[in-house]
Amino acid sequence: MEANPAWDADSYPDVLAAFEGLGDDATVHVWGADWCGDCRSQLPDFAAALDAAGVEPDVYPVERGDDGNGKTGPKVDEYGVDLIPTVVVEGGDGEELARFEEAERLPPAQYLAEELSDD
């Protein structure tokens, strides 16, 4: 997951505040794949937002299942990942704080910032 070098952190202060406010115990899990068009379009800006906020995500590669539809990969079953990209933000206690899935109305960084701000 490579960051988009053209992403402008100054244009997204709420996004930075939300991710900087997570604390050191929080974890950001990201599932995606190079073969996935949504991942290629959505994850570079998300990676740039995390870089700007100083957050190092756990990134898991996803493969197509044997039937061509399902998803396989690390922790896919454990976290119920059906669509990619999927991003799960967990607090230090392992509680899920927010989840982004491919079909949300906003890009991952903005969507998760809104979700995290509601907590």
C-alpha positions as CSV (number, residue, x, y, z in Angstrom):
1,M,0.0,0.0,0.0
2,E,1.9,3.0,-1.3
3,A,0.9,6.5,-0.3
4,N,-0.2,9.1,-2.9
5,P,2.6,11.8,-2.8
6,A,0.1,14.4,-4.1
7,W,-2.3,14.0,-1.2
8,D,-2.5,17.3,0.7
9,A,-2.7,16.8,4.5
10,D,-3.4,20.5,5.0
11,S,-6.7,20.1,3.2
12,Y,-7.9,17.4,5.7
13,P,-7.4,18.6,9.2
14,D,-10.3,16.6,10.6
15,V,-8.8,13.4,9.1
16,L,-5.5,14.0,10.7
17,A,-7.0,14.9,14.1
18,A,-9.1,11.7,14.1
19,F,-6.1,9.4,13.3
20,E,-3.6,11.3,15.5
21,G,-6.1,11.0,18.4
22,L,-6.3,7.2,18.2
23,G,-3.4,6.7,20.6
24,D,-0.5,4.3,20.5
25,D,-2.6,1.2,21.5
26,A,-5.0,1.5,18.5
27,T,-4.5,-0.7,15.4
28,V,-5.5,0.0,11.9
29,H,-6.0,-3.2,9.8
30,V,-6.2,-2.8,6.0
31,W,-7.2,-5.6,3.5
32,G,-6.6,-5.0,-0.1
33,A,-5.2,-6.3,-3.4
34,D,-3.3,-5.1,-6.4
35,W,-5.9,-6.8,-8.7
36,C,-8.7,-4.8,-7.1
37,G,-9.7,-1.6,-8.9
38,D,-11.3,-0.1,-5.8
39,C,-8.2,-0.7,-3.8
40,R,-6.0,0.9,-6.4
41,S,-8.2,4.0,-6.5
42,Q,-8.9,4.3,-2.7
43,L,-5.9,3.1,-0.8
44,P,-3.1,5.4,-2.0
45,D,-4.9,8.5,-0.5
46,F,-5.7,6.5,2.7
47,A,-2.1,5.5,3.0
48,A,-1.0,9.1,2.6
49,A,-3.4,10.2,5.4
50,L,-2.1,7.5,7.7
51,D,1.5,8.5,6.9
52,A,0.7,12.2,7.7
53,A,-0.9,11.2,11.0
54,G,2.0,9.0,11.9
55,V,-0.1,5.8,11.9
56,E,1.5,2.5,10.8
57,P,-1.2,0.1,9.6
58,D,-1.3,-3.7,9.5
59,V,-1.8,-4.5,5.8
60,Y,-3.1,-7.8,4.7
61,P,-3.0,-9.0,1.1
62,V,-6.2,-10.6,-0.2
63,E,-6.5,-13.2,-3.0
64,R,-9.6,-14.3,-4.9
65,G,-11.1,-17.5,-3.6
66,D,-11.2,-20.7,-5.6
67,D,-14.7,-19.7,-6.9
68,G,-13.4,-16.3,-8.1
69,N,-15.8,-14.4,-5.8
70,G,-14.8,-15.1,-2.2
71,K,-11.7,-13.6,-0.6
72,T,-8.9,-15.4,1.1
73,G,-5.9,-14.1,3.1
74,P,-4.7,-13.3,6.5
75,K,-7.4,-12.7,9.1
76,V,-10.1,-12.5,6.4
77,D,-12.4,-15.0,8.2
78,E,-11.6,-13.7,11.6
79,Y,-12.7,-10.1,10.7
80,G,-15.5,-11.1,8.3
81,V,-13.9,-9.4,5.3
82,D,-16.1,-9.8,2.2
83,L,-15.4,-6.6,0.3
84,I,-12.1,-4.9,-0.4
85,P,-10.8,-2.6,0.5
86,T,-11.8,-3.1,4.1
87,V,-10.3,-1.1,7.0
88,V,-10.9,-1.9,10.6
89,V,-9.8,0.4,13.4
90,E,-9.5,-1.2,16.8
91,G,-8.9,0.3,20.2
92,G,-6.2,-0.9,22.5
93,D,-8.6,-3.4,24.1
94,G,-9.4,-5.0,20.7
95,E,-12.8,-3.4,20.4
96,E,-13.8,-2.4,16.9
97,L,-14.1,1.4,16.8
98,A,-14.8,1.8,13.1
99,R,-15.0,-0.1,9.8
100,F,-14.8,1.0,6.2
101,E,-15.8,-1.3,3.4
102,E,-15.5,-0.7,-0.3
103,A,-19.0,0.6,-0.9
104,E,-19.1,3.4,1.6
105,R,-20.2,6.9,0.5
106,L,-16.9,8.6,1.2
107,P,-13.2,7.7,0.7
108,P,-11.7,5.6,3.6
109,A,-9.9,8.4,5.4
110,Q,-12.8,10.8,5.5
111,Y,-15.3,8.0,6.3
112,L,-13.3,6.7,9.2
113,A,-12.6,10.2,10.5
114,E,-16.3,10.8,10.7
115,E,-16.9,7.4,12.3
116,L,-14.1,7.9,14.9
117,S,-15.4,11.5,15.7
118,D,-18.8,10.1,16.5
119,D,-17.4,7.9,19.3
